[in-house]
């Protein structure tokens, strides 16, 4: 090394100068320290790049709401204007009556072609494969619903959507003039999520937008899905949480080839035989996240989890995952509840907390992370400190 070399390699000086400028201007940023050819350095830059792509994608994201929020559920609602100002995406209401106009235009030939795709891509029993059966007709109707949803989303240029199981078109399916979905469009939602459309159940537009963002970050990394804390499995130190929904879980997380099945569903305005993909998630570590509206800010809640193998659930024929939240069932679930987390979340196996930290930094929102080192005492203290910070920095 000589003086010429030192003068030409002054990152130790220049980085600090640039860092000072950013700090003085209060520019949100990520600092990566390391040699630019090192794998670890490149990996951290790659994380930021993926998040930046997802952030850019959100700036012209349109979320369509088919129907309103589910009644009496506060956590799925929020300030849509504040969300657009802070997070970039726009949320519009789309009357189900408009969706039905697309439904009317779907041809039988189009439906038949999509049903053939279903039969080729998924494991199917004889009843689903045989024309004239109740199961075949249910799948056929589900395919028509998917085509209608897809056409409407494409016409609007939407990247995400929500549904409401109490708003599916004309109410009386026995009415000769009936126009509407005869079942919850769960199969359509499952397939559209796999293609990258954000989805939120019961009108949950924040989860719909977050899932789209997760899907963009996750490209090529493995499975991701919208999920819901459905029920608790109390089993001592092995206690876990069953993640499912009525139907809407993305097949990207399936351990084996999904099965296309038809079963009665008694939730929502339609009490009917309903088509769905049935599978369980593959075991492995992952991370789940949700965004909530705290009134004066948005809070991103992130939890490390471990998916475990579940026992067969023959009486619950839905897609599901079974996981243990970190650091343990009691602390993980307790901290999530303490932070105000939703019953909906967006999960991926390989999108680590670093991705979400970069996202929160770009968005300028609060983030809390529940991991193997979390205790309830330290977590409550962090929440209280954050409350003070955001009150002082309105």
Residue pairs with C-beta under 8 A, 6 or more apart in sequence:
19 31
21 27
22 29
28 361
28 362
28 364
29 361
30 44
30 48
30 358
30 361
32 41
32 44
32 45
32 48
33 41
34 40
34 41
34 44
35 41
36 42
44 354
47 352
47 354
47 355
47 358
48 358
50 216
50 217
50 219
50 355
51 217
51 355
51 358
51 359
51 362
52 362
53 216
53 217
54 213
54 214
54 216
54 217
54 359
55 88
55 213
55 359
55 362
55 363
57 159
57 212
57 213
57 216
58 87
58 88
58 89
58 209
58 212
58 213
59 88
59 89
60 88
61 88
61 89
61 90
61 159
61 160
61 198
61 209
61 212
62 89
62 90
62 91
62 92
62 156
62 157
62 158
62 159
62 160
63 89
63 90
63 91
63 92
63 158
63 159
63 160
63 161
63 162
63 198
63 205
63 208
63 209
64 92
64 93
64 94
64 152
64 153
64 156
64 158
64 160
64 161
64 162
65 91
65 92
65 93
65 94
65 161
65 162
65 203
65 205
66 94
66 96
66 99
66 149
66 161
66 162
66 163
66 164
66 167
67 96
67 162
67 163
67 164
67 166
67 167
67 203
68 93
68 164
68 167
68 203
69 76
69 77
69 164
69 202
69 203
69 204
70 76
70 164
70 165
70 166
70 202
70 203
71 166
73 202
75 292
75 340
75 342
75 343
76 200
76 202
76 203
76 204
76 205
76 206
76 207
76 342
76 344
77 203
77 293
78 205
78 206
78 292
78 293
78 298
79 293
80 91
80 205
82 293
82 298
83 89
83 91
83 205
83 206
83 209
83 293
83 298
84 90
84 91
86 298
86 363
86 364
86 365
87 209
87 291
87 298
87 363
87 365
89 159
89 160
89 209
91 205
91 209
92 156
92 158
94 152
94 156
96 167
96 168
96 169
96 180
97 169
98 152
99 148
99 149
99 152
99 169
100 148
100 169
100 170
100 179
100 180
102 148
102 149
102 151
102 152
102 155
103 144
103 145
103 148
103 169
103 179
103 180
103 181
104 179
105 148
105 151
106 144
106 147
106 148
106 151
110 147
111 140
111 143
111 144
111 147
112 140
114 143
114 146
114 147
115 139
115 140
115 143
118 124
118 139
118 143
118 260
119 128
119 129
119 260
122 257
122 258
122 259
122 260
122 277
123 257
123 258
123 259
123 260
124 259
124 260
125 135
125 259
125 261
127 133
127 134
127 135
127 136
127 262
128 135
128 136
128 139
128 260
128 261
128 262
129 136
130 136
134 262
134 273
135 261
135 262
135 273
135 275
138 182
138 183
138 262
138 272
138 273
138 274
138 275
139 187
139 260
139 262
139 275
141 181
141 182
141 183
141 275
142 183
142 185
142 186
142 187
142 188
142 274
142 275
143 187
145 181
145 183
145 185
145 187
145 188
146 185
146 187
146 188
146 191
146 192
149 161
149 185
149 188
149 192
150 188
150 192
152 158
153 161
153 192
153 197
158 197
159 196
159 197
159 198
159 212
160 197
160 198
160 199
160 200
160 205
160 208
160 209
160 211
160 212
161 192
161 197
161 198
161 199
161 200
161 208
162 199
162 200
162 201
162 202
162 203
162 204
162 205
162 208
163 184
163 185
163 189
163 199
163 201
163 202
163 203
164 202
164 203
165 184
165 201
165 202
165 246
165 267
165 268
165 269
165 270
166 268
166 269
167 269
168 180
168 181
168 183
168 184
168 185
168 268
168 269
168 270
169 178
169 179
169 180
169 181
170 177
170 178
170 179
170 180
171 180
171 269
172 178
173 180
173 182
173 270
173 272
181 270
182 270
182 272
183 265
183 270
183 272
183 273
183 274
183 275
184 246
184 247
184 265
184 267
184 268
184 270
184 274
186 245
186 246
186 247
186 248
186 274
186 275
186 276
187 247
187 260
187 275
187 276
187 277
189 199
189 201
189 247
189 248
190 247
190 248
190 249
190 250
190 251
190 276
190 277
190 319
191 251
191 277
192 199
193 199
193 211
193 215
193 225
193 226
193 248
193 250
193 252
194 250
194 251
194 252
196 212
196 215
196 216
197 212
198 207
198 208
198 209
198 210
198 211
198 212
198 213
198 215
199 207
199 208
199 211
199 226
199 248
200 206
200 207
200 208
200 209
200 211
200 226
200 344
201 207
201 226
201 228
201 245
201 246
201 248
201 344
204 342
204 344
206 290
206 291
206 292
206 293
206 342
207 226
207 290
207 291
207 342
207 344
207 345
207 346
208 226
210 289
210 290
210 291
210 346
211 224
211 225
211 226
211 346
213 359
214 224
214 289
214 346
214 348
214 351
215 224
217 348
217 351
217 355
217 359
218 224
218 348
218 350
218 351
221 348
221 349
221 350
221 351
222 252
222 348
222 349
222 350
223 250
223 252
223 253
223 254
223 281
223 282
223 348
223 349
224 250
224 252
224 253
224 346
224 347
224 348
224 349
224 351
225 249
225 250
225 252
225 253
225 281
225 321
225 346
225 347
225 348
226 245
226 248
226 249
226 250
226 344
226 345
226 346
226 347
227 243
227 244
227 245
227 249
227 288
227 321
227 344
227 345
227 346
227 347
228 243
228 244
228 245
228 343
228 344
228 345
229 241
229 243
229 343
229 345
230 241
230 242
230 243
230 244
230 245
230 320
231 241
231 242
231 244
232 239
232 240
232 241
232 242
232 333
233 239
233 240
233 241
233 242
233 322
237 328
238 324
239 324
239 329
239 330
240 308
240 322
240 323
240 324
240 329
241 322
241 323
241 324
241 325
241 329
241 333
242 310
242 320
242 321
242 322
243 249
243 281
243 320
243 321
243 322
243 323
243 347
244 316
244 318
244 319
244 320
244 321
245 318
245 319
246 265
246 267
246 268
246 318
247 265
247 274
247 276
247 277
247 318
247 319
249 277
249 318
249 319
249 320
249 321
251 258
251 277
251 279
251 319
253 281
253 282
253 321
253 347
253 349
254 277
254 279
254 280
254 281
254 282
254 319
255 279
255 280
255 281
255 282
255 283
256 279
256 280
257 279
258 277
258 278
258 279
258 319
259 277
259 278
259 279
260 275
260 276
260 277
260 278
261 275
261 276
261 277
261 278
261 317
262 273
262 274
262 275
262 276
263 273
263 274
263 276
263 317
264 271
264 272
264 273
264 274
265 271
265 272
265 273
265 274
276 317
276 318
276 319
277 319
278 317
278 318
278 319
279 319
279 320
280 309
280 310
280 319
280 320
280 321
280 322
281 307
281 320
281 321
281 322
282 307
282 349
283 306
283 307
283 308
283 309
284 306
284 307
284 349
285 304
285 305
285 306
285 307
285 349
286 304
286 305
286 306
286 307
286 323
286 347
286 348
286 349
286 350
287 302
287 303
287 304
287 305
287 347
287 348
287 351
287 352
287 353
287 356
288 302
288 303
288 305
288 323
288 345
288 346
288 347
288 348
289 300
289 301
289 302
289 303
289 345
289 346
289 347
289 356
290 300
290 301
290 341
290 342
290 344
290 345
290 346
291 298
291 299
291 300
291 301
291 365
292 298
292 299
292 301
292 339
292 340
292 341
292 342
294 340
294 366
294 390
296 390
296 391
296 394
297 365
297 366
297 390
298 363
298 365
298 366
299 339
299 340
299 365
299 366
299 367
299 368
300 356
300 359
300 360
300 363
300 365
300 366
300 367
300 368
301 336
301 339
301 340
301 341
301 367
301 368
301 370
302 353
302 356
302 367
302 368
302 369
302 370
303 325
303 326
303 332
303 335
303 336
303 341
303 345
303 369
303 370
303 371
304 325
304 326
304 353
304 369
304 370
304 371
304 372
305 323
305 324
305 325
305 326
305 332
305 347
306 323
306 324
306 326
307 321
307 322
307 323
307 349
308 322
308 323
308 324
309 322
310 320
310 321
310 322
313 320
321 347
324 332
325 331
325 332
325 333
325 336
325 370
326 332
326 370
326 371
326 372
326 374
327 370
327 371
327 372
327 373
327 374
331 370
331 374
331 375
331 376
332 370
332 374
334 376
335 370
335 374
335 376
335 379
336 370
338 376
338 379
338 380
338 383
339 368
339 370
339 379
339 383
353 369
353 371
356 367
356 369
357 367
357 369
360 366
360 367
366 386
366 390
368 379
368 382
368 383
368 386
370 379
